[in-house]
Amino acid sequence: MIKVLILAYDFPPYVSVGGLRPFHWFKEFKQFGIEPIVVTRQWENRYGNGLDYIAPGYDVRELIETSEHGTIIRAPYRPNWSNRLLLKYGETRHRLLRKTISGFYEFVQFYVNLGPKSSVYHAAKNYLSTNKVDLILATGDPFVLFTYAKKLSKEFNVPWIADYRDPWSHHKENTRSFFMKRWLRSLEGRTVISAVAVTTVSEFVAQKIKEILPSTEVILIPNGYDAQIFNVVQNLDQDKDRLKIAFVGTIYAWHPLDYFFALLNDFCIQHNKAIEVSFFGTNKNEWITQRVKTAYPALNDVVKTYPKIPNLELMPHLARHHAMLLFNYYSYLGTKIFDYLAIRRKILLCFTNDPIAEDLRTQFFSANENHAGNTHLQADLLKETQGGISIENGSELLKELAKLHDEFSRNRSITVHSVGIEQYSRTKQTMRIADLLKEKVKANE
């Protein structure tokens, strides 16, 4: 069996969409002839929000877990001074000092094994000092893992593969200085050129990688849904008492959330409809609660917020809902849409051509990503799978809410007849990357 060392910073029990990709590799690699050894950091869901990303680990030692799936090495984690200040005093105090400290570590970590993430490198090095592996697979971000993989590859003569979940130097580059752009592009090129293969999740990210490394083949291994979700939710009924819509995950600056609340507020006032919209594990839960309270009193009993919970625990909650809210991600498919498809609830994509949403896109979406390649990937997937509807603008949303409520009033449920989603299971994507790993190991023999 081929042994692969996986560097994965995001990994359960930390609740993040980025952690699901390596987690499914870990769970399913063995059925494809690969023994995984995952090196990650110690995580605790202590806060149920973004503070979990910087919260300290629970042991000063490297902890090793073995199971029928493989091995997990959990490196100790100690926040840097900036993050300790944030945990102690909150976001409003010591901002300049925290920004300065974070900037220092963000730069120096690529040249010296310092900073809170470096424990992953040291744990991987300790393992390789006494154990042989056939390949190193690093998934980013954080992209310092690519630097670690390159160093370990050179020191232990083991080939490595770079897996991109997002762009590296291109990411939000319109907010960076000229020096930062040039430095990151140079760093990315010099690091990734040593990889024996490059994989990523979408054509758009592949396009950005090719701008840095034009002669490098980039292999698409999309995200997908956990097939286990089917077993968890297939026999769960939708709520019979109230029309329910759910949203899961990160809210970005270009998401027209406040506009959505204004439309929802108008709908509730004009139609006096019983409806509930739940937000699970967002980075804006406190803002949502306060905004509804002060600006949209008609939504006080309509909008609900919930903390982050693991994916398989979350899915039964979502299955009680009738529709899933999805904001336009333009050049990206993301991960959320696959989980929404898996629970077979109607997806509402907002918006494809709304002036307010377009203004937010212009202001906050990366300039180089705004019109790159196919910018309607989610809409295309919904059309292909018949898993939901792409809503053009605010007035169309109001009409769709009225249709949903009428259907719910008649049937106490909302139907969706999605097709062909089986091809998007994570098992199929894991098989594809497993074949690639075996191919590269064989070529290196």
NUNU-304313 format. One record per residue (C-alpha): residue number from 1; residue in one letter; x, y, z. Coordinates in steps of 0.5 Angstrom, whole numbers, padded with zeros to 4 digits. Layout:
BEGIN
[loza NUM "A" [X Y Z]];
...
//
This chain:
BEGIN
[loza 1 "M" [0000 0000 0000]];
[loza 2 "I" [0003 0007 -0002]];
[loza 3 "K" [0004 0011 0004]];
[loza 4 "V" [0002 0019 0003]];
[loza 5 "L" [0004 0024 0008]];
[loza 6 "I" [-0002 0030 0008]];
[loza 7 "L" [0000 0037 0011]];
[loza 8 "A" [-0007 0039 0012]];
[loza 9 "Y" [-0008 0045 0017]];
[loza 10 "D" [-0016 0045 0017]];
[loza 11 "F" [-0018 0039 0019]];
[loza 12 "P" [-0024 0036 0024]];
[loza 13 "P" [-0026 0037 0029]];
[loza 14 "Y" [-0025 0044 0027]];
[loza 15 "V" [-0031 0046 0023]];
[loza 16 "S" [-0029 0049 0016]];
[loza 17 "V" [-0031 0047 0009]];
[loza 18 "G" [-0023 0047 0008]];
[loza 19 "G" [-0022 0041 0013]];
[loza 20 "L" [-0027 0037 0009]];
[loza 21 "R" [-0023 0036 0003]];
[loza 22 "P" [-0017 0032 0007]];
[loza 23 "F" [-0022 0029 0012]];
[loza 24 "H" [-0025 0025 0006]];
[loza 25 "W" [-0018 0023 0003]];
[loza 26 "F" [-0017 0021 0010]];
[loza 27 "K" [-0023 0017 0011]];
[loza 28 "E" [-0023 0014 0004]];
[loza 29 "F" [-0016 0013 0001]];
[loza 30 "K" [-0015 0006 0004]];
[loza 31 "Q" [-0020 0003 -0001]];
[loza 32 "F" [-0016 0006 -0006]];
[loza 33 "G" [-0009 0003 -0004]];
[loza 34 "I" [-0007 0009 0000]];
[loza 35 "E" [-0005 0009 0007]];
[loza 36 "P" [-0006 0017 0009]];
[loza 37 "I" [-0002 0020 0015]];
[loza 38 "V" [-0005 0027 0016]];
[loza 39 "V" [-0001 0032 0020]];
[loza 40 "T" [-0005 0038 0023]];
[loza 41 "R" [-0005 0042 0029]];
[loza 42 "Q" [-0009 0041 0035]];
[loza 43 "W" [-0016 0044 0034]];
[loza 44 "E" [-0022 0045 0039]];
[loza 45 "N" [-0029 0048 0038]];
[loza 46 "R" [-0028 0052 0044]];
[loza 47 "Y" [-0032 0058 0042]];
[loza 48 "G" [-0036 0056 0036]];
[loza 49 "N" [-0034 0062 0032]];
[loza 50 "G" [-0028 0065 0028]];
[loza 51 "L" [-0024 0065 0035]];
[loza 52 "D" [-0023 0057 0034]];
[loza 53 "Y" [-0018 0059 0029]];
[loza 54 "I" [-0013 0062 0034]];
[loza 55 "A" [-0015 0059 0040]];
[loza 56 "P" [-0009 0055 0043]];
[loza 57 "G" [-0008 0047 0043]];
[loza 58 "Y" [-0010 0042 0049]];
[loza 59 "D" [-0003 0039 0049]];
[loza 60 "V" [0004 0041 0049]];
[loza 61 "R" [0006 0034 0046]];
[loza 62 "E" [0005 0032 0039]];
[loza 63 "L" [-0001 0027 0039]];
[loza 64 "I" [-0002 0021 0035]];
[loza 65 "E" [-0008 0018 0033]];
[loza 66 "T" [-0009 0011 0029]];
[loza 67 "S" [-0015 0008 0026]];
[loza 68 "E" [-0017 0003 0021]];
[loza 69 "H" [-0017 0009 0016]];
[loza 70 "G" [-0010 0011 0018]];
[loza 71 "T" [-0006 0016 0022]];
[loza 72 "I" [-0007 0023 0025]];
[loza 73 "I" [-0001 0027 0028]];
[loza 74 "R" [-0004 0033 0032]];
[loza 75 "A" [0001 0038 0033]];
[loza 76 "P" [0001 0043 0039]];
[loza 77 "Y" [-0001 0050 0038]];
[loza 78 "R" [0001 0056 0041]];
[loza 79 "P" [-0002 0063 0039]];
[loza 80 "N" [0003 0068 0037]];
[loza 81 "W" [0002 0075 0041]];
[loza 82 "S" [-0002 0078 0037]];
[loza 83 "N" [-0007 0073 0037]];
[loza 84 "R" [-0007 0072 0045]];
[loza 85 "L" [-0008 0079 0045]];
[loza 86 "L" [-0014 0078 0041]];
[loza 87 "L" [-0017 0073 0045]];
[loza 88 "K" [-0016 0077 0052]];
[loza 89 "Y" [-0018 0084 0050]];
[loza 90 "G" [-0023 0083 0043]];
[loza 91 "E" [-0022 0086 0037]];
[loza 92 "T" [-0023 0093 0039]];
[loza 93 "R" [-0016 0094 0043]];
[loza 94 "H" [-0009 0094 0040]];
[loza 95 "R" [-0011 0093 0033]];
[loza 96 "L" [-0004 0097 0030]];
[loza 97 "L" [0000 0092 0035]];
[loza 98 "R" [-0004 0086 0033]];
[loza 99 "K" [-0003 0088 0025]];
[loza 100 "T" [0004 0089 0026]];
[loza 101 "I" [0006 0082 0029]];
[loza 102 "S" [0001 0078 0025]];
[loza 103 "G" [0005 0082 0019]];
[loza 104 "F" [0011 0080 0021]];
[loza 105 "Y" [0010 0072 0022]];
[loza 106 "E" [0006 0072 0015]];
[loza 107 "F" [0013 0074 0012]];
[loza 108 "V" [0018 0071 0016]];
[loza 109 "Q" [0014 0064 0016]];
[loza 110 "F" [0016 0063 0009]];
[loza 111 "Y" [0024 0063 0011]];
[loza 112 "V" [0025 0061 0018]];
[loza 113 "N" [0021 0056 0021]];
[loza 114 "L" [0017 0060 0026]];
[loza 115 "G" [0010 0062 0028]];
[loza 116 "P" [0004 0058 0030]];
[loza 117 "K" [0004 0054 0024]];
[loza 118 "S" [0011 0052 0024]];
[loza 119 "S" [0009 0046 0029]];
[loza 120 "V" [0006 0042 0023]];
[loza 121 "Y" [0013 0043 0020]];
[loza 122 "H" [0016 0040 0026]];
[loza 123 "A" [0011 0034 0027]];
[loza 124 "A" [0012 0032 0020]];
[loza 125 "K" [0019 0032 0020]];
[loza 126 "N" [0019 0028 0026]];
[loza 127 "Y" [0015 0023 0023]];
[loza 128 "L" [0019 0023 0017]];
[loza 129 "S" [0026 0022 0021]];
[loza 130 "T" [0024 0015 0023]];
[loza 131 "N" [0018 0013 0018]];
[loza 132 "K" [0019 0012 0010]];
[loza 133 "V" [0013 0015 0006]];
[loza 134 "D" [0012 0015 -0002]];
[loza 135 "L" [0009 0022 -0003]];
[loza 136 "I" [0008 0028 0001]];
[loza 137 "L" [0001 0032 -0001]];
[loza 138 "A" [0000 0039 0002]];
[loza 139 "T" [-0007 0042 0001]];
[loza 140 "G" [-0007 0050 0002]];
[loza 141 "D" [-0009 0055 0005]];
[loza 142 "P" [-0005 0057 0009]];
[loza 143 "F" [0000 0056 0003]];
[loza 144 "V" [0006 0056 0008]];
[loza 145 "L" [0004 0049 0008]];
[loza 146 "F" [0007 0049 0001]];
[loza 147 "T" [0014 0051 0003]];
[loza 148 "Y" [0014 0046 0009]];
[loza 149 "A" [0013 0041 0003]];
[loza 150 "K" [0018 0043 -0001]];
[loza 151 "K" [0023 0043 0005]];
[loza 152 "L" [0021 0036 0007]];
[loza 153 "S" [0021 0034 0000]];
[loza 154 "K" [0028 0036 -0001]];
[loza 155 "E" [0031 0034 0006]];
[loza 156 "F" [0028 0027 0005]];
[loza 157 "N" [0028 0026 -0002]];
[loza 158 "V" [0020 0025 -0003]];
[loza 159 "P" [0016 0028 -0008]];
[loza 160 "W" [0011 0033 -0007]];
[loza 161 "I" [0004 0035 -0010]];
[loza 162 "A" [0001 0042 -0009]];
[loza 163 "D" [-0007 0042 -0008]];
[loza 164 "Y" [-0010 0049 -0008]];
[loza 165 "R" [-0017 0050 -0005]];
[loza 166 "D" [-0016 0057 -0007]];
[loza 167 "P" [-0011 0062 -0011]];
[loza 168 "W" [-0005 0064 -0007]];
[loza 169 "S" [-0002 0070 -0010]];
[loza 170 "H" [-0008 0072 -0013]];
[loza 171 "H" [-0013 0072 -0008]];
[loza 172 "K" [-0015 0079 -0006]];
[loza 173 "E" [-0009 0082 -0009]];
[loza 174 "N" [-0013 0088 -0011]];
[loza 175 "T" [-0012 0090 -0003]];
[loza 176 "R" [-0005 0089 -0003]];
[loza 177 "S" [0001 0093 -0005]];
[loza 178 "F" [0005 0093 -0011]];
[loza 179 "F" [0011 0090 -0007]];
[loza 180 "M" [0007 0085 -0004]];
[loza 181 "K" [0004 0082 -0010]];
[loza 182 "R" [0011 0082 -0013]];
[loza 183 "W" [0014 0078 -0007]];
[loza 184 "L" [0008 0073 -0007]];
[loza 185 "R" [0008 0072 -0014]];
[loza 186 "S" [0015 0070 -0014]];
[loza 187 "L" [0015 0066 -0008]];
[loza 188 "E" [0009 0062 -0011]];
[loza 189 "G" [0013 0061 -0017]];
[loza 190 "R" [0019 0059 -0014]];
[loza 191 "T" [0016 0054 -0009]];
[loza 192 "V" [0011 0050 -0013]];
[loza 193 "I" [0015 0049 -0019]];
[loza 194 "S" [0019 0044 -0015]];
[loza 195 "A" [0012 0040 -0014]];
[loza 196 "V" [0011 0033 -0018]];
[loza 197 "A" [0004 0035 -0020]];
[loza 198 "V" [-0001 0041 -0018]];
[loza 199 "T" [-0008 0040 -0017]];
[loza 200 "T" [-0014 0045 -0015]];
[loza 201 "V" [-0022 0045 -0015]];
[loza 202 "S" [-0024 0049 -0021]];
[loza 203 "E" [-0022 0052 -0028]];
[loza 204 "F" [-0022 0059 -0025]];
[loza 205 "V" [-0016 0057 -0020]];
[loza 206 "A" [-0013 0053 -0025]];
[loza 207 "Q" [-0013 0059 -0029]];
[loza 208 "K" [-0009 0063 -0024]];
[loza 209 "I" [-0004 0058 -0023]];
[loza 210 "K" [-0002 0058 -0030]];
[loza 211 "E" [-0001 0065 -0030]];
[loza 212 "I" [0005 0064 -0025]];
[loza 213 "L" [0007 0057 -0028]];
[loza 214 "P" [0005 0057 -0035]];
[loza 215 "S" [0008 0051 -0037]];
[loza 216 "T" [0005 0047 -0031]];
[loza 217 "E" [0000 0042 -0032]];
[loza 218 "V" [-0006 0043 -0027]];
[loza 219 "I" [-0011 0038 -0025]];
[loza 220 "L" [-0018 0039 -0023]];
[loza 221 "I" [-0020 0035 -0017]];
[loza 222 "P" [-0027 0039 -0015]];
[loza 223 "N" [-0030 0039 -0009]];
[loza 224 "G" [-0036 0035 -0008]];
[loza 225 "Y" [-0041 0032 -0003]];
[loza 226 "D" [-0041 0027 0003]];
[loza 227 "A" [-0045 0021 0001]];
[loza 228 "Q" [-0046 0019 0008]];
[loza 229 "I" [-0050 0025 0008]];
[loza 230 "F" [-0055 0021 0004]];
[loza 231 "N" [-0056 0016 0009]];
[loza 232 "V" [-0057 0021 0015]];
[loza 233 "V" [-0062 0025 0011]];
[loza 234 "Q" [-0066 0021 0006]];
[loza 235 "N" [-0071 0019 0011]];
[loza 236 "L" [-0072 0026 0015]];
[loza 237 "D" [-0078 0030 0013]];
[loza 238 "Q" [-0079 0037 0012]];
[loza 239 "D" [-0082 0042 0018]];
[loza 240 "K" [-0089 0042 0017]];
[loza 241 "D" [-0091 0048 0021]];
[loza 242 "R" [-0087 0054 0018]];
[loza 243 "L" [-0083 0055 0011]];
[loza 244 "K" [-0076 0055 0013]];
[loza 245 "I" [-0070 0057 0009]];
[loza 246 "A" [-0063 0056 0011]];
[loza 247 "F" [-0056 0059 0010]];
[loza 248 "V" [-0049 0056 0012]];
[loza 249 "G" [-0042 0058 0013]];
[loza 250 "T" [-0038 0064 0011]];
[loza 251 "I" [-0041 0071 0009]];
[loza 252 "Y" [-0037 0075 0005]];
[loza 253 "A" [-0037 0083 0004]];
[loza 254 "W" [-0040 0082 -0003]];
[loza 255 "H" [-0046 0078 -0001]];
[loza 256 "P" [-0052 0082 -0001]];
[loza 257 "L" [-0054 0080 0006]];
[loza 258 "D" [-0057 0087 0008]];
[loza 259 "Y" [-0061 0087 0002]];
[loza 260 "F" [-0063 0080 0003]];
[loza 261 "F" [-0066 0082 0010]];
[loza 262 "A" [-0069 0089 0007]];
[loza 263 "L" [-0073 0084 0002]];
[loza 264 "L" [-0075 0079 0007]];
[loza 265 "N" [-0077 0085 0011]];
[loza 266 "D" [-0082 0088 0006]];
[loza 267 "F" [-0084 0081 0004]];
[loza 268 "C" [-0086 0079 0012]];
[loza 269 "I" [-0090 0086 0012]];
[loza 270 "Q" [-0094 0086 0006]];
[loza 271 "H" [-0096 0079 0006]];
[loza 272 "N" [-0096 0077 0014]];
[loza 273 "K" [-0093 0070 0012]];
[loza 274 "A" [-0090 0065 0017]];
[loza 275 "I" [-0083 0064 0015]];
[loza 276 "E" [-0076 0063 0018]];
[loza 277 "V" [-0069 0064 0016]];
[loza 278 "S" [-0063 0061 0019]];
[loza 279 "F" [-0056 0062 0019]];
[loza 280 "F" [-0051 0056 0021]];
[loza 281 "G" [-0044 0058 0023]];
[loza 282 "T" [-0043 0064 0020]];
[loza 283 "N" [-0038 0069 0021]];
[loza 284 "K" [-0043 0075 0022]];
[loza 285 "N" [-0048 0072 0027]];
[loza 286 "E" [-0047 0077 0032]];
[loza 287 "W" [-0048 0083 0027]];
[loza 288 "I" [-0054 0079 0024]];
[loza 289 "T" [-0057 0079 0031]];
[loza 290 "Q" [-0056 0086 0032]];
[loza 291 "R" [-0058 0089 0025]];
[loza 292 "V" [-0064 0085 0025]];
[loza 293 "K" [-0066 0088 0032]];
[loza 294 "T" [-0064 0095 0030]];
[loza 295 "A" [-0066 0096 0022]];
[loza 296 "Y" [-0071 0090 0021]];
[loza 297 "P" [-0076 0089 0027]];
[loza 298 "A" [-0081 0085 0023]];
[loza 299 "L" [-0075 0080 0022]];
[loza 300 "N" [-0074 0079 0030]];
[loza 301 "D" [-0078 0072 0030]];
[loza 302 "V" [-0076 0070 0023]];
[loza 303 "V" [-0068 0071 0023]];
[loza 304 "K" [-0065 0066 0027]];
[loza 305 "T" [-0057 0064 0028]];
[loza 306 "Y" [-0054 0058 0031]];
[loza 307 "P" [-0046 0057 0032]];
[loza 308 "K" [-0042 0052 0028]];
[loza 309 "I" [-0043 0045 0029]];
[loza 310 "P" [-0039 0039 0025]];
[loza 311 "N" [-0042 0037 0018]];
[loza 312 "L" [-0046 0031 0020]];
[loza 313 "E" [-0049 0034 0026]];
[loza 314 "L" [-0051 0040 0022]];
[loza 315 "M" [-0054 0036 0016]];
[loza 316 "P" [-0060 0033 0020]];
[loza 317 "H" [-0062 0041 0022]];
[loza 318 "L" [-0062 0043 0015]];
[loza 319 "A" [-0066 0037 0012]];
[loza 320 "R" [-0072 0040 0016]];
[loza 321 "H" [-0071 0046 0012]];
[loza 322 "H" [-0075 0047 0005]];
[loza 323 "A" [-0070 0051 0002]];
[loza 324 "M" [-0062 0053 0002]];
[loza 325 "L" [-0060 0060 0001]];
[loza 326 "L" [-0054 0061 -0003]];
[loza 327 "F" [-0050 0068 -0005]];
[loza 328 "N" [-0047 0068 -0012]];
[loza 329 "Y" [-0039 0066 -0012]];
[loza 330 "Y" [-0038 0068 -0019]];
[loza 331 "S" [-0032 0065 -0021]];
[loza 332 "Y" [-0032 0060 -0016]];
[loza 333 "L" [-0037 0054 -0014]];
[loza 334 "G" [-0035 0053 -0007]];
[loza 335 "T" [-0036 0047 -0003]];
[loza 336 "K" [-0043 0049 0000]];
[loza 337 "I" [-0047 0048 -0006]];
[loza 338 "F" [-0045 0041 -0006]];
[loza 339 "D" [-0048 0039 0001]];
[loza 340 "Y" [-0054 0043 -0001]];
[loza 341 "L" [-0055 0039 -0007]];
[loza 342 "A" [-0054 0032 -0003]];
[loza 343 "I" [-0060 0034 0002]];
[loza 344 "R" [-0064 0035 -0004]];
[loza 345 "R" [-0067 0042 -0002]];
[loza 346 "K" [-0069 0047 -0007]];
[loza 347 "I" [-0063 0052 -0007]];
[loza 348 "L" [-0064 0059 -0008]];
[loza 349 "L" [-0058 0063 -0012]];
[loza 350 "C" [-0058 0070 -0010]];
[loza 351 "F" [-0057 0074 -0015]];
[loza 352 "T" [-0055 0073 -0022]];
[loza 353 "N" [-0056 0080 -0025]];
[loza 354 "D" [-0058 0085 -0019]];
[loza 355 "P" [-0056 0092 -0019]];
[loza 356 "I" [-0055 0092 -0012]];
[loza 357 "A" [-0051 0086 -0012]];
[loza 358 "E" [-0047 0088 -0018]];
[loza 359 "D" [-0045 0094 -0014]];
[loza 360 "L" [-0042 0090 -0008]];
[loza 361 "R" [-0039 0086 -0013]];
[loza 362 "T" [-0035 0091 -0016]];
[loza 363 "Q" [-0033 0094 -0009]];
[loza 364 "F" [-0031 0088 -0005]];
[loza 365 "F" [-0030 0082 -0010]];
[loza 366 "S" [-0022 0082 -0013]];
[loza 367 "A" [-0022 0086 -0019]];
[loza 368 "N" [-0018 0080 -0023]];
[loza 369 "E" [-0023 0075 -0021]];
[loza 370 "N" [-0029 0079 -0023]];
[loza 371 "H" [-0030 0078 -0030]];
[loza 372 "A" [-0025 0072 -0031]];
[loza 373 "G" [-0027 0066 -0034]];
[loza 374 "N" [-0034 0063 -0033]];
[loza 375 "T" [-0037 0067 -0028]];
[loza 376 "H" [-0044 0063 -0027]];
[loza 377 "L" [-0041 0057 -0025]];
[loza 378 "Q" [-0046 0056 -0019]];
[loza 379 "A" [-0052 0058 -0024]];
[loza 380 "D" [-0050 0053 -0029]];
[loza 381 "L" [-0049 0047 -0024]];
[loza 382 "L" [-0056 0049 -0022]];
[loza 383 "K" [-0059 0048 -0029]];
[loza 384 "E" [-0055 0042 -0030]];
[loza 385 "T" [-0058 0038 -0024]];
[loza 386 "Q" [-0064 0042 -0023]];
[loza 387 "G" [-0063 0043 -0016]];
[loza 388 "G" [-0065 0050 -0015]];
[loza 389 "I" [-0067 0056 -0019]];
[loza 390 "S" [-0062 0062 -0020]];
[loza 391 "I" [-0066 0069 -0018]];
[loza 392 "E" [-0064 0075 -0022]];
[loza 393 "N" [-0066 0080 -0018]];
[loza 394 "G" [-0069 0083 -0012]];
[loza 395 "S" [-0076 0083 -0015]];
[loza 396 "E" [-0075 0076 -0017]];
[loza 397 "L" [-0074 0074 -0010]];
[loza 398 "L" [-0080 0077 -0008]];
[loza 399 "K" [-0084 0073 -0013]];
[loza 400 "E" [-0080 0066 -0011]];
[loza 401 "L" [-0082 0067 -0004]];
[loza 402 "A" [-0089 0068 -0005]];
[loza 403 "K" [-0089 0062 -0010]];
[loza 404 "L" [-0085 0058 -0004]];
[loza 405 "H" [-0090 0060 0001]];
[loza 406 "D" [-0096 0058 -0004]];
[loza 407 "E" [-0093 0051 -0005]];
[loza 408 "F" [-0092 0050 0002]];
[loza 409 "S" [-0099 0052 0004]];
[loza 410 "R" [-0102 0047 0000]];
[loza 411 "N" [-0097 0041 0001]];
[loza 412 "R" [-0093 0043 0008]];
[loza 413 "S" [-0087 0041 0004]];
[loza 414 "I" [-0083 0044 -0002]];
[loza 415 "T" [-0081 0039 -0008]];
[loza 416 "V" [-0074 0039 -0012]];
[loza 417 "H" [-0073 0034 -0017]];
[loza 418 "S" [-0065 0034 -0018]];
[loza 419 "V" [-0062 0029 -0023]];
[loza 420 "G" [-0055 0027 -0024]];
[loza 421 "I" [-0051 0029 -0017]];
[loza 422 "E" [-0048 0022 -0016]];
[loza 423 "Q" [-0042 0024 -0020]];
[loza 424 "Y" [-0041 0030 -0015]];
[loza 425 "S" [-0039 0025 -0009]];
[loza 426 "R" [-0033 0026 -0006]];
[loza 427 "T" [-0032 0019 -0006]];
[loza 428 "K" [-0031 0020 -0014]];
[loza 429 "Q" [-0026 0025 -0013]];
[loza 430 "T" [-0022 0022 -0008]];
[loza 431 "M" [-0021 0016 -0013]];
[loza 432 "R" [-0019 0021 -0018]];
[loza 433 "I" [-0013 0024 -0014]];
[loza 434 "A" [-0012 0017 -0011]];
[loza 435 "D" [-0010 0015 -0018]];
[loza 436 "L" [-0006 0021 -0019]];
[loza 437 "L" [-0002 0019 -0013]];
[loza 438 "K" [-0001 0012 -0015]];
[loza 439 "E" [0001 0015 -0022]];
[loza 440 "K" [0007 0020 -0019]];
[loza 441 "V" [0009 0015 -0014]];
[loza 442 "K" [0010 0010 -0020]];
[loza 443 "A" [0014 0015 -0024]];
[loza 444 "N" [0019 0016 -0019]];
[loza 445 "E" [0021 0009 -0018]];
//
